[in-house]
Amino acid sequence: MSMVIEREAAAVTKVVLELEVANHAGVMSHICGLFARRAFNVEGILCMPLPDATRSRIWLLVFEDERLEQMIKQVEKLEDVISVVRHGAEHAVFERLETFFR
Amino acid sequence: MMQMTGAELILRLLERQGIETVCGIPGGAILPFYDALGQCDTIHHVLARHEQGGGFMAQGMARVSGKPEVCLASSGPGATNLVTAIADAKLDSIPMVAITGQVPLGMIGTDAFQEVDTYGMTIPLTKHNFLVRDANDLLQVIPEAFRIAMSGRPGPVLIDVPKDVQCQMVSFEDYPPVAVPDALPALDLAAIEKAAEMINAAERPVLYLGGGVIHSGASHLAVTLAEQGGLPTTMTLMALGTMPIDHPLSIGMLGMHGARYTNYVLEEADLLICVGARFDDRAIGKAAEFCPRAKIIHVDIDPAELHKIKTAHIGITGDVTQVVEALLPLVQVKLREPWLAQVADLKERFPLAKPNIDNPRSHYGLVQAVADALDDEAVIATDVGQHQMWVAQAYPFRRPRQWLTSGGLGTMGFGLPTAIGAALAAPERTVVCFTGDGSLKMNIQEMATLAEEELNVKIVLMNNNSLGLVYQQQNMFYGQRPVASKYKRAVNFLKIAEGFGLDAVDLDTAEDPAATLAEALQRPGPCLIHCSIDREEFVYPMVPPGAANTEMIG
């Protein structure tokens, strides 16, 4: 299993991950640290508390590669992660934001 | 209504969790807790000489008892010193709860004296961690920490508690329930049926046991499975003892320093039944060339281990005990005479060579002489290096939790404090710590703790005055250019032991080394047993790092 995937060589299919997590300081560190130390690039990240404030939703934009299934399993193992849902790149959440990044 | 400080609340919750011994070192930010501990007569505190030592003592207790055990450190350097023992527990899935003091809440983030971001620093090393911002939260956090440490795949959990949170008064009605492990994953009966069919249909199956079998308490079930299915059985470094080494179906340890025949048997296998193991590179060598002819059944309680290194034909997420219990009625009784004859033939042609086994002043001979002087009730801990591999290869392990070694992280300095922890958890047993001169020096200060606690720990020192495994690799793979692996001066370990107040014997000068060794092992209390080992003795066979397991040298 190659540890570094060349962007050009890999299929650049985008995937959007929707995480529901416990809302407390440190959760973002747990999520971002997990991706970073497994050398899995996160292209985009969004996080806001949900209306009841005990939970937050995190949106992650990542590239599909052969390690993605393993990454999702590792995310699911985190104690503060309640659920992980996988969406296709067509999901609107990052597309609508694009106007803010021009 | 109960009222107490956060420190006292932690203590009461530890008591309720059944904690009897904690190991650590006090310091400014954890003094409120130590003050409460001083007034508590149910929990025995063992004063380590370095926080890493305290961490490994907790590990030693946990590796023997199978339950989460507790270590303590103050903020800043106390916490950074503890980090290696936590990382070690993570890689070997050892249940542990580390409690660290932190600077007061209002001073967090100000670069205060002895402040480090313990929470941030331990995220990648722990199964989970907490920074407690309100003493009321301790009512949830402490039981949660124990629940997480012992549920599913065990692991270390850290709780960082600011000093003022330890002093904060808490009022509450009732204690929270004592933490118990989570319910086990539901059994995938369809997958288990398919796995049984594959085992029944296989011609040349091999059972591959890992440390998860020990964590699950499933050693006897694994042996029954092997006997019923006629399955030759290999064990990882972590699993030694699950099947007695002299069991007719045991083919010993696989991997980098496994016997030639073991790795050859795996090469021939048409089915690999991996139970509670994780296809570590030291065990399987080059992953693409491991068990090239075999289909794979993989059982693990951690779903993320399935298909991580090798894609399994059947992956079963589950507790080993439950899965093997469900498999047993479905697995046909098989004698597998042709396959077992082939295994026996490979074993006869490519056995593990143990030169000089009769000489207690040689590496294998010393391991054998220790085994000859003890029974299976003894606990055998090691440090990391050549001595560790010689013991793994040659010691006759016959029961789970007999063998304590740093597998995943490979931490030199692990042995002595872990042996102390083992003796704290099982004071009735003799605990042997095989070590090397390089490793022993990495936590040698714990000799003081050992002398103070007067525990029945025997340090068997294989002294070649070098970092032997580094020296070996430089000789084998770096053009025979040893760099920084030979010590220029020798240390007098006998005087050091004496200085710490330990009994010491020297096999180098003993007239009858086997008798001197046996006497020292049988005499109650701590002792250093010193023996010089030839630096030119290497661990064989050896698979070069990155090579396939069949490419063994020696």
Interface residues (C-beta under 8 A of the other chain):
Chain A: M1 A25 G26 S29 H30 G33 L34 R37 E69 Q70 K73 Q74 E76 K77 L78 E79 D80
Chain B: Y119 G120 I123 P124 K127 H128 L131 I148 A287 D302 P303 A304 H307 K308 I309
